[in-house]
Amino acid sequence: MKSPFEVVLHRYLSEKAQMLSDLVKSQSNRSVARCDSPKYTFVVDPRANKQEIADAVELIYKEKRIRVTKVNTTVVKPKRRERQGRRDSWKPGCKKAVVTLQPGQSID
C-alpha cells in the first residue's frame, strides 16, 4: 500500500494549470461560465494509475471532504536543452494528472 504522498508528489503550477483552476470563478464568456467543476493539476508517480491518484487526492484533502469525479493523466517526455559551447543537458520528464472535483468544491 502506497502512501498518498508517494502517489501525488506535488501540485503543478503554471499559467495553464492556474487558468484551469480559475474557470469556475470566470464570468468572461458564456462557454467558460458553464464550467462548474474545478480542475487542479498535480505531478504524480509515473507508475500510479487513475484510481490510485483519485484515492490519494481524497486522502490528502480529507479534512475538506474533497470528492474526485474525474482524473486525466499525461506523460511529459524528457526534453533536451541545447547550449552553445557546452554539453547538452536533459530536462526530466514527469507524469501529470488533471483532477476534476465535484461542483462547488475547491482545494485552495
PyMOL commands that set and color helices and strands:
alter all, ss='L'
color gray80, all
select helices_A, chain A and resi 4-7+15-21+30-33+50-60+62-64
alter helices_A, ss='H'
color red, helices_A
select strands_A, chain A and resi 8-11+39-44+68-76+79-81+89-91+94-101
alter strands_A, ss='S'
color yellow, strands_A
deselect
rebuild
show_as cartoon
